[in-house]
Amino acid sequence: MSEGRGLELRTVVATNVRSIRRERGFSQEELGAAADLHRTYIGSVERSERNLSIDSIAALAHGLGVEPWRLLMPQPQG
């Protein structure tokens, strides 16, 4: 996979995590606690700085109460 495609998918995940977290009314700290991840890790995910593992995607999805695939799917523009 080229760096461009990886960065693009990280951006999709970052956008989805931030959007769903805000919909749920969670702070980054609250999501971190629910996902058993540090709040600074959540922030770096939302800034597309992390190359997430499958385990991290699963933990974030669990913390957000969604299926993991929801974090990987680009959302419609508009």
GIWO-V81282 format. One record per residue. N is the residue number from 1. RES is the residue in one small letter. NEAR is the number of other C-alpha atoms within 12 Angstrom. Layout:
# GIWO-V81282
N&RES&NEAR + N&RES&NEAR
This chain:
# GIWO-V81282
1&m&8 + 2&s&8 + 3&e&10 + 4&g&10 + 5&r&12 + 6&g&18 + 7&l&20 + 8&e&20 + 9&l&26 + 10&r&29 + 11&t&28 + 12&v&27 + 13&v&39 + 14&a&34 + 15&t&29 + 16&n&33 + 17&v&48 + 18&r&29 + 19&s&22 + 20&i&28 + 21&r&32 + 22&r&17 + 23&e&15 + 24&r&18 + 25&g&14 + 26&f&23 + 27&s&24 + 28&q&31 + 29&e&20 + 30&e&23 + 31&l&34 + 32&g&28 + 33&a&21 + 34&a&24 + 35&a&28 + 36&d&24 + 37&l&26 + 38&h&21 + 39&r&21 + 40&t&20 + 41&y&27 + 42&i&37 + 43&g&24 + 44&s&24 + 45&v&34 + 46&e&30 + 47&r&21 + 48&s&24 + 49&e&20 + 50&r&22 + 51&n&24 + 52&l&26 + 53&s&14 + 54&i&14 + 55&d&15 + 56&s&25 + 57&i&32 + 58&a&26 + 59&a&28 + 60&l&42 + 61&a&30 + 62&h&26 + 63&g&30 + 64&l&34 + 65&g&23 + 66&v&22 + 67&e&19 + 68&p&23 + 69&w&20 + 70&r&24 + 71&l&36 + 72&l&26 + 73&m&19 + 74&p&19 + 75&q&19 + 76&p&8 + 77&q&6 + 78&g&3
